[in-house]
Amino acid sequence: MPDQKLTDYIKNSLTQGKSKEEIYKELINQGWSIDVIQENFNTIVSEEEKEDISKRTIRIIVTIGAILVGAGIFSFIAANWQEMTKPIKIFIIVAAMLISYVAGWYLKEKMNLSKTGEALILLGAIIYGAGIFLIAQMFHIRANWPDGFILWMIGTIAVAYALESYPLFYLSIPLGIVAIIGHPFGIFTRFGFSSFLLTSSFLLFVATIVTFAMGWVIRKKMPPELKEFY
């Protein structure tokens, strides 16, 4: 059976930055056998694995919850969309986005509820993206639809940096990929017929650069203790 005092000693030593070899030497000098030391190390590893699984499960559940809440909000808006005036529509989109961002930041930074806060921040990013397409539809803005994903990605990256939200960094990657894959290949052959082509081409270039840079940025910016959870 693992010795609780020995387990606590090993945990404290690891927290202090001591290597496994150093801890082994200290405990052997204190009279502990290698088998007992290894058993306690295995206990610590098992506890950490269980904690990791629990954290991942909670994160997945909270993320799915944020997506479902976002879908519910948009379903409600869509059901009453035609009856609303344009100012009301814009107000609902902007208010919902800001409330999600502010509430997420407050829960994450002030109340130490990081998972719930991250979920609300993610919800805000989803609302922001949907708002781009809804506003474009309202005002009949003529542009290539992948440009909306590029703008969504750029805004998501900006918020991710501002709030240090790693899920948003990850969200920006598929958004950029969708923009790259979905961008019409014929924009270059039709150059000169549309005033939006130059802007679309520039945005596509930005999306390509930013998308492939995000993986490197995420790994560099993310604290070591969080890398295994994201």
Rosetta silent file (secondary structure, phi, psi, omega in degrees, C-alpha in Angstrom):
SEQUENCE: MPDQKLTDYIKNSLTQGKSKEEIYKELINQGWSIDVIQENFNTIVSEEEKEDISKRTIRIIVTIGAILVGAGIFSFIAANWQEMTKPIKIFIIVAAMLISYVAGWYLKEKMNLSKTGEALILLGAIIYGAGIFLIAQMFHIRANWPDGFILWMIGTIAVAYALESYPLFYLSIPLGIVAIIGHPFGIFTRFGFSSFLLTSSFLLFVATIVTFAMGWVIRKKMPPELKEFY
SCORE:     score description
SCORE:     0.000 S_00000001
   1 L     0.000  138.623  178.496    0.000    0.000    0.000 S_00000001
   2 L   -63.698  143.285  177.087    1.265    3.501   -0.803 S_00000001
   3 L   -90.436  121.101 -174.367    2.447    5.534    2.162 S_00000001
   4 H   -63.011  -40.138  179.296    0.527    8.827    2.307 S_00000001
   5 H   -64.366  -39.672  178.911    3.360   10.727    3.981 S_00000001
   6 H   -67.239  -40.708  177.974    5.794    9.468    1.370 S_00000001
   7 H   -61.364  -43.787  178.811    3.378   10.384   -1.417 S_00000001
   8 H   -63.897  -38.626  179.043    2.991   13.897   -0.010 S_00000001
   9 H   -63.046  -43.432  179.783    6.760   14.235    0.272 S_00000001
  10 H   -64.093  -42.781  179.490    7.216   13.240   -3.377 S_00000001
  11 H   -61.259  -44.687  179.834    4.509   15.690   -4.493 S_00000001
  12 H   -64.068  -38.570  179.666    6.120   18.539   -2.551 S_00000001
  13 H   -66.219  -41.503  177.740    9.524   17.682   -3.978 S_00000001
  14 H   -64.680  -38.281  178.184    8.178   17.680   -7.526 S_00000001
  15 H   -63.128  -34.233  179.680    6.483   21.016   -6.866 S_00000001
  16 L   -76.556   -4.761  177.043    9.830   22.431   -5.750 S_00000001
  17 L    94.527    9.867  179.543   11.315   21.440   -9.106 S_00000001
  18 L   -74.306  146.341  178.579   13.347   18.443   -8.005 S_00000001
  19 L   -80.097  164.234  179.835   13.958   15.730  -10.577 S_00000001
  20 H   -62.473  -38.090 -179.966   12.794   12.159  -10.153 S_00000001
  21 H   -64.423  -41.338  179.230   16.391   10.992   -9.775 S_00000001
  22 H   -63.413  -41.136  179.752   17.071   13.483   -6.977 S_00000001
  23 H   -65.244  -41.283  178.000   13.968   12.369   -5.100 S_00000001
  24 H   -58.419  -47.075 -178.234   14.969    8.730   -5.488 S_00000001
  25 H   -61.721  -43.987 -179.408   18.431    9.410   -4.044 S_00000001
  26 H   -61.820  -44.796 -176.724   17.035   11.343   -1.080 S_00000001
  27 H   -71.041  -36.362  177.117   14.496    8.654   -0.221 S_00000001
  28 H   -64.792  -39.763  177.401   16.980    5.805   -0.615 S_00000001
  29 H   -65.125  -26.487  178.730   19.346    7.633    1.739 S_00000001
  30 L   -83.660   -4.441  175.826   16.451    7.901    4.198 S_00000001
  31 L   104.239    3.215  179.082   16.030    4.118    4.120 S_00000001
  32 L   -79.212  144.484  178.351   13.113    3.702    1.721 S_00000001
  33 L   -82.252  158.015 -179.116   13.245    0.782   -0.698 S_00000001
  34 H   -63.279  -38.873 -179.171   13.098    1.284   -4.459 S_00000001
  35 H   -62.546  -42.327  179.984    9.875   -0.758   -4.733 S_00000001
  36 H   -66.915  -41.897  179.187    8.068    1.417   -2.179 S_00000001
  37 H   -61.950  -45.180 -179.125    9.286    4.613   -3.825 S_00000001
  38 H   -64.206  -37.856  178.883    8.170    3.401   -7.257 S_00000001
  39 H   -61.844  -40.961  179.402    4.766    2.391   -5.898 S_00000001
  40 H   -71.111  -36.093  174.510    4.197    5.893   -4.548 S_00000001
  41 H   -61.809  -42.557  179.113    5.339    7.460   -7.815 S_00000001
  42 H   -62.612  -35.773  177.994    2.842    5.255   -9.660 S_00000001
  43 H   -63.756  -42.415  179.608    0.107    6.422   -7.296 S_00000001
  44 H   -64.006  -43.777  179.666    0.866   10.060   -8.089 S_00000001
  45 H   -62.050  -41.572  179.557    0.836    9.376  -11.838 S_00000001
  46 H   -63.215  -41.696  178.558   -2.503    7.571  -11.536 S_00000001
  47 H   -64.249  -40.234  179.913   -4.033   10.491   -9.626 S_00000001
  48 H   -66.666  -38.248  178.718   -2.791   12.967  -12.227 S_00000001
  49 H   -64.307  -41.999  178.178   -4.224   10.885  -15.070 S_00000001
  50 H   -63.375  -40.427  179.349   -7.627   10.781  -13.392 S_00000001
  51 H   -65.769  -39.543  178.686   -7.503   14.542  -12.853 S_00000001
  52 H   -63.043  -44.221  179.707   -6.532   15.104  -16.495 S_00000001
  53 H   -62.484  -41.291  179.171   -9.432   12.984  -17.736 S_00000001
  54 H   -62.677  -42.902  179.962  -11.822   14.867  -15.469 S_00000001
  55 H   -64.453  -42.688 -179.974  -10.586   18.241  -16.750 S_00000001
  56 H   -64.590  -41.193 -179.996  -10.906   17.174  -20.377 S_00000001
  57 H   -62.679  -45.421  179.301  -14.411   15.826  -19.803 S_00000001
  58 H   -62.025  -42.276 -178.935  -15.548   19.028  -18.124 S_00000001
  59 H   -63.172  -41.431  179.492  -14.035   21.130  -20.904 S_00000001
  60 H   -64.502  -44.496 -178.984  -15.800   19.101  -23.592 S_00000001
  61 H   -63.301  -44.949 -179.037  -19.145   19.301  -21.792 S_00000001
  62 H   -65.069  -39.943  179.295  -18.853   23.045  -21.218 S_00000001
  63 H   -64.499  -45.299  177.529  -17.828   23.658  -24.841 S_00000001
  64 H   -61.393  -39.423  177.960  -20.748   21.622  -26.174 S_00000001
  65 H   -60.972  -41.877  178.983  -23.016   23.524  -23.805 S_00000001
  66 H   -63.288  -41.006  179.283  -21.791   26.854  -25.173 S_00000001
  67 H   -65.080  -41.845 -179.957  -22.422   25.704  -28.738 S_00000001
  68 H   -66.745  -39.134  176.839  -25.931   24.501  -27.876 S_00000001
  69 H   -62.911  -43.341  177.573  -26.747   27.765  -26.105 S_00000001
  70 H   -60.821  -42.369  178.542  -25.527   29.669  -29.146 S_00000001
  71 H   -63.518  -38.389  178.469  -27.642   27.498  -31.431 S_00000001
  72 H   -65.121  -41.240  178.743  -30.672   28.111  -29.221 S_00000001
  73 H   -62.030  -45.246 -178.112  -30.167   31.872  -29.306 S_00000001
  74 H   -70.551  -30.584  176.007  -29.888   31.917  -33.076 S_00000001
  75 H   -65.030  -41.252  177.990  -32.912   29.656  -33.456 S_00000001
  76 H   -64.420  -44.884 -179.763  -34.967   32.115  -31.427 S_00000001
  77 H   -63.897  -42.672 -178.686  -33.678   35.066  -33.424 S_00000001
  78 H   -62.412  -35.856 -178.726  -34.262   33.280  -36.730 S_00000001
  79 H   -67.222  -26.621 -178.008  -37.860   32.511  -35.789 S_00000001
  80 L  -115.921   14.197 -171.447  -38.561   36.216  -35.226 S_00000001
  81 H   -62.675  -44.496 -175.068  -36.036   37.667  -37.662 S_00000001
  82 H   -66.867  -25.040 -177.086  -38.449   38.970  -40.278 S_00000001
  83 H   -85.305  -11.361 -176.981  -40.509   40.860  -37.710 S_00000001
  84 L   -90.317  148.476  173.530  -37.550   42.798  -36.300 S_00000001
  85 L   -81.768  163.214 -177.723  -36.274   46.125  -37.588 S_00000001
  86 H   -60.295  -44.345  178.387  -32.627   46.468  -38.610 S_00000001
  87 H   -59.166  -39.155  179.658  -31.584   48.515  -35.535 S_00000001
  88 H   -66.457  -40.822  179.008  -33.103   45.895  -33.237 S_00000001
  89 H   -60.604  -47.453 -179.269  -31.341   43.097  -35.104 S_00000001
  90 H   -64.122  -40.968  179.501  -27.971   44.831  -34.857 S_00000001
  91 H   -61.226  -43.845 -179.273  -28.538   45.640  -31.186 S_00000001
  92 H   -62.002  -44.472 -178.631  -29.346   42.003  -30.374 S_00000001
  93 H   -63.361  -50.605 -177.087  -26.235   40.744  -32.168 S_00000001
  94 H   -66.428  -42.679 -178.793  -23.858   43.271  -30.603 S_00000001
  95 H   -64.101  -44.735  179.992  -25.400   43.028  -27.129 S_00000001
  96 H   -62.311  -40.634  179.711  -25.311   39.229  -27.098 S_00000001
  97 H   -65.267  -48.286 -177.937  -21.684   39.231  -28.240 S_00000001
  98 H   -65.704  -40.452  178.894  -20.533   41.812  -25.691 S_00000001
  99 H   -61.433  -42.624  179.712  -22.434   40.182  -22.826 S_00000001
 100 H   -63.911  -45.049 -179.754  -20.827   36.835  -23.623 S_00000001
 101 H   -64.228  -48.560 -176.719  -17.327   38.315  -23.809 S_00000001
 102 H   -65.855  -44.932  179.432  -17.642   40.429  -20.660 S_00000001
 103 H   -63.769  -40.747  178.555  -19.302   37.679  -18.624 S_00000001
 104 H   -63.387  -44.393  178.326  -16.717   35.164  -19.817 S_00000001
 105 H   -62.325  -42.730 -177.943  -13.831   37.465  -18.927 S_00000001
 106 H   -64.064  -45.540 -179.608  -15.305   38.205  -15.496 S_00000001
 107 H   -65.702  -36.795 -177.465  -15.859   34.541  -14.646 S_00000001
 108 H   -74.356  -46.121 -172.082  -12.419   33.582  -15.895 S_00000001
 109 H   -91.363  -36.060 -173.177  -10.342   36.390  -14.398 S_00000001
 110 L   -97.556  -32.077 -176.226  -12.283   37.546  -11.339 S_00000001
 111 L  -109.814    1.054  176.973  -14.082   34.434  -10.107 S_00000001
 112 L    59.471   30.563  175.033  -11.500   31.847  -11.204 S_00000001
 113 L  -103.781   73.383 -170.090  -14.144   29.876  -13.124 S_00000001
 114 H   -64.302  -40.510 -176.491  -11.933   29.372  -16.144 S_00000001
 115 H   -67.343  -45.902  178.050  -13.933   26.643  -17.874 S_00000001
 116 H   -65.004  -40.835  178.547  -17.257   28.469  -17.656 S_00000001
 117 H   -62.378  -44.402  178.961  -15.560   31.715  -18.636 S_00000001
 118 H   -62.591  -37.029  179.449  -13.884   30.134  -21.659 S_00000001
 119 H   -63.798  -41.821  179.146  -17.223   28.664  -22.734 S_00000001
 120 H   -69.417  -36.601  176.371  -18.886   32.089  -22.668 S_00000001
 121 H   -64.088  -41.487  176.299  -15.960   33.640  -24.541 S_00000001
 122 H   -62.157  -40.676  176.964  -16.304   30.911  -27.161 S_00000001
 123 H   -61.031  -40.699  177.442  -20.022   31.652  -27.354 S_00000001
 124 H   -60.979  -39.181  178.558  -19.201   35.317  -27.948 S_00000001
 125 H   -66.814  -37.008  177.554  -16.928   34.358  -30.843 S_00000001
 126 H   -65.778  -42.739  177.927  -19.687   32.228  -32.357 S_00000001
 127 H   -63.246  -40.238  178.171  -22.150   35.114  -32.068 S_00000001
 128 H   -59.156  -45.745 -179.927  -19.582   37.430  -33.659 S_00000001
 129 H   -64.698  -44.424  178.525  -19.205   35.115  -36.644 S_00000001
 130 H   -63.464  -36.144  179.600  -22.929   34.684  -37.097 S_00000001
 131 H   -62.500  -34.829  178.516  -23.353   38.443  -36.822 S_00000001
 132 H   -58.778  -47.681 -176.964  -21.015   38.998  -39.767 S_00000001
 133 H   -73.401  -35.583  179.744  -23.204   36.937  -42.079 S_00000001
 134 H   -67.684  -41.920  179.157  -26.495   38.259  -40.690 S_00000001
 135 H   -67.898  -38.728  176.601  -25.456   41.888  -41.101 S_00000001
 136 H   -61.245  -38.092  178.509  -24.163   41.178  -44.606 S_00000001
 137 H   -68.885  -40.369 -178.464  -27.542   39.661  -45.421 S_00000001
 138 H   -61.598  -42.996 -174.725  -29.455   42.590  -43.924 S_00000001
 139 L  -100.667   10.452  175.778  -27.622   45.206  -45.953 S_00000001
 140 L    52.850   47.785  178.913  -27.203   43.032  -49.065 S_00000001
 141 L   -75.070  124.998 -176.888  -23.427   43.318  -49.004 S_00000001
 142 L   -92.959  112.642 -179.866  -22.022   41.740  -52.156 S_00000001
 143 L  -161.862  168.726  176.019  -18.870   39.761  -51.440 S_00000001
 144 L   -74.226  132.764 -174.675  -17.469   36.251  -51.548 S_00000001
 145 H   -60.406  -32.480  177.417  -18.875   34.227  -48.648 S_00000001
 146 H   -63.370  -20.899  177.192  -15.449   32.907  -47.520 S_00000001
 147 H   -60.860  -31.883  177.241  -14.496   36.526  -46.821 S_00000001
 148 H   -63.152  -38.767  177.624  -16.909   36.353  -43.901 S_00000001
 149 H   -68.296  -33.814  177.981  -14.940   33.453  -42.453 S_00000001
 150 H   -65.856  -45.942  177.852  -11.719   35.410  -42.892 S_00000001
 151 H   -63.406  -37.762  177.107  -13.151   38.378  -40.991 S_00000001
 152 H   -61.557  -44.834 -179.609  -14.486   35.964  -38.382 S_00000001
 153 H   -63.355  -45.061 -178.258  -11.032   34.429  -38.007 S_00000001
 154 H   -62.750  -44.325  177.919   -9.273   37.797  -37.701 S_00000001
 155 H   -64.155  -38.226  178.981  -11.705   38.997  -35.036 S_00000001
 156 H   -64.377  -42.005  179.117  -11.398   35.707  -33.168 S_00000001
 157 H   -63.692  -41.373  179.951   -7.611   35.937  -33.125 S_00000001
 158 H   -60.478  -44.933  179.447   -7.766   39.515  -31.814 S_00000001
 159 H   -68.410  -37.075  179.150  -10.030   38.489  -28.933 S_00000001
 160 H   -60.128  -41.999  177.227   -7.918   35.400  -28.271 S_00000001
 161 H   -67.353  -43.548 -175.843   -4.847   37.590  -27.782 S_00000001
 162 H   -65.261  -40.777 -175.349   -6.723   40.147  -25.691 S_00000001
 163 H  -102.728    0.331 -176.978   -8.327   37.598  -23.355 S_00000001
 164 L    51.269   51.570 -179.075   -5.636   34.894  -23.637 S_00000001
 165 L  -102.356  105.936 -176.730   -8.305   32.411  -24.648 S_00000001
 166 H   -70.151  -33.492  174.021   -6.670   29.314  -26.088 S_00000001
 167 H   -58.343  -32.581  178.462   -9.931   27.732  -27.366 S_00000001
 168 H   -70.876  -32.797  174.327  -10.334   30.795  -29.593 S_00000001
 169 H   -59.375  -44.124 -179.995   -6.858   30.238  -31.002 S_00000001
 170 H   -68.239  -36.851  178.502   -7.970   26.767  -31.993 S_00000001
 171 H   -62.098  -34.945 -177.416  -11.267   28.065  -33.389 S_00000001
 172 H   -65.137  -27.239 -177.234   -9.386   30.433  -35.682 S_00000001
 173 H   -67.819  -54.093  177.417   -7.621   27.541  -37.425 S_00000001
 174 H   -63.021  -30.829  177.135  -10.701   25.779  -38.915 S_00000001
 175 H   -62.535  -43.721  177.910  -12.163   29.186  -39.773 S_00000001
 176 H   -65.601  -38.533  179.723   -9.076   29.991  -41.809 S_00000001
 177 H   -64.973  -42.632  177.477   -9.116   26.565  -43.446 S_00000001
 178 H   -59.986  -41.735 -179.965  -12.768   26.978  -44.462 S_00000001
 179 H   -63.227  -41.851 -178.098  -11.930   30.364  -45.960 S_00000001
 180 H   -68.114  -47.001 -177.744   -9.021   28.968  -47.938 S_00000001
 181 H   -69.755  -38.868 -174.446  -10.872   25.906  -49.235 S_00000001
 182 H   -82.815  -12.561 -177.358  -14.125   27.725  -49.890 S_00000001
 183 L   -65.440  127.350 -177.183  -12.703   30.742  -51.639 S_00000001
 184 L   -56.759  130.857  179.673  -13.784   30.632  -55.299 S_00000001
 185 H   -72.549  -14.281 -175.873  -10.910   29.614  -57.531 S_00000001
 186 H   -87.291    5.014 -175.817  -12.300   31.766  -60.288 S_00000001
 187 H   -65.028  -30.266 -178.570  -11.640   35.114  -58.641 S_00000001
 188 L   -77.332  -33.839  179.286   -8.398   35.538  -60.540 S_00000001
 189 L   -73.444  -24.870 -179.792   -9.923   34.649  -63.912 S_00000001
 190 L   -97.032   12.473 -176.528  -12.765   37.132  -63.319 S_00000001
 191 L   -58.533  130.280 -179.486  -10.433   39.926  -62.234 S_00000001
 192 L   107.859  -20.016  179.791  -11.714   43.254  -63.456 S_00000001
 193 L   -92.249  -16.597 -177.379  -15.394   42.350  -63.385 S_00000001
 194 L  -134.178  132.963  179.565  -15.835   42.792  -59.647 S_00000001
 195 L   -74.231   -9.259 -178.034  -14.565   45.552  -57.395 S_00000001
 196 L   -92.258   -7.774 -173.306  -14.429   43.071  -54.526 S_00000001
 197 H   -66.304  -39.993 -179.205  -11.890   40.735  -56.105 S_00000001
 198 H   -63.578  -43.936  177.912   -8.795   42.634  -54.988 S_00000001
 199 H   -62.974  -42.892 -179.983  -10.048   42.742  -51.397 S_00000001
 200 H   -61.530  -42.377 -179.646  -10.979   39.057  -51.528 S_00000001
 201 H   -64.594  -41.219  178.762   -7.548   38.104  -52.811 S_00000001
 202 H   -64.804  -44.081  179.337   -5.838   40.111  -50.085 S_00000001
 203 H   -63.675  -37.314  177.521   -8.042   38.597  -47.392 S_00000001
 204 H   -63.372  -41.293  177.892   -7.341   35.126  -48.747 S_00000001
 205 H   -62.134  -44.347  178.337   -3.609   35.800  -48.530 S_00000001
 206 H   -61.555  -43.381 -179.599   -3.995   37.000  -44.939 S_00000001
 207 H   -61.115  -40.982 -179.506   -6.063   33.931  -44.058 S_00000001
 208 H   -62.995  -47.979 -178.604   -3.423   31.612  -45.481 S_00000001
 209 H   -64.052  -48.348 -175.349   -0.562   33.215  -43.558 S_00000001
 210 H   -66.780  -40.788 -177.945   -2.436   33.526  -40.280 S_00000001
 211 H   -59.812  -47.485 -177.556   -3.917   30.025  -40.387 S_00000001
 212 H   -76.856  -15.193  177.060   -0.584   28.268  -40.766 S_00000001
 213 H   -86.118  -19.279 -172.997    1.045   30.555  -38.199 S_00000001
 214 H   -65.769  -37.487  178.943   -1.540   29.849  -35.518 S_00000001
 215 H   -58.423  -44.318  179.286   -0.228   26.395  -34.627 S_00000001
 216 H   -66.907  -41.801 -179.004    3.197   27.820  -33.866 S_00000001
 217 H   -63.897  -42.566 -178.155    1.757   30.789  -31.968 S_00000001
 218 H   -60.793  -48.466 -176.910   -0.473   28.584  -29.830 S_00000001
 219 H   -66.762  -32.684 -178.993    2.333   26.284  -28.756 S_00000001
 220 H   -76.552  -39.420 -174.609    4.682   29.158  -27.996 S_00000001
 221 H   -81.599  -27.561 -173.974    2.205   31.293  -26.069 S_00000001
 222 L   -72.902  133.042  176.002    0.519   28.506  -24.122 S_00000001
 223 L   -60.397  146.356 -177.422    1.868   27.783  -20.610 S_00000001
 224 H   -56.148  -36.376 -176.441    3.488   24.318  -20.355 S_00000001
 225 H   -71.315  -13.839 -179.423    0.962   23.091  -17.809 S_00000001
 226 H   -99.734  -13.726 -173.019   -1.910   23.767  -20.228 S_00000001
 227 H   -59.967  -34.941 -177.136   -0.468   22.208  -23.371 S_00000001
 228 H   -79.243   -9.239 -178.837   -1.714   18.733  -22.555 S_00000001
 229 H  -100.619  -10.056 -176.583   -5.268   19.965  -21.984 S_00000001
 230 L  -119.683    0.000    0.000   -5.731   21.870  -25.272 S_00000001
